[in-house]
Amino acid sequence: MSREAHAFHIASEQHGETSFAKLDGSITIDSSPELRRVLFRMIKAPDSRRLTLDFSEVDYIDTSGLAVLIEALRFSRQLGKSLQLSGLRERPRYLLESTGLLALFDEASTTE
């Protein structure tokens, strides 16, 4: 089961004070640097106060991805901004729950 088979992609957009990042693919040590770069750019945007990460197309996240999420959460809080997760699928949710990290994040409601 190759993780490289599902390449990682981020699509971002901003609506007023809210920014959205649609994540797609597997978040691994190979894709974590790109995730970090995009998240930090979005968090730094002066007119953005809230960032929502859509995980509905993420099937896998490793510990490097978790580290980026924690780093982004800390950075957003330092700037007085909010970071929330939405659409967590089974495997990413399990990893966040089992490590106790899910409790640190707000979860956006999803309507499907």
Number of C-alpha atoms within 10 A of each C-alpha: 4 5 13 12 9 14 13 20 17 16 11 16 12 15 9 10 13 15 20 21 21 18 19 19 21 24 28 20 13 14 18 22 15 15 21 17 12 16 25 16 9 23 23 15 12 9 14 18 19 19 24 19 22 22 20 18 16 22 18 20 20 14 14 16 21 19 13 20 21 15 14 19 21 15 18 21 12 10 12 10 17 20 24 17 20 17 20 20 14 12 13 22 17 13 17 18 12 10 10 10 14 16 10 11 15 13 16 15 10 11 6 4
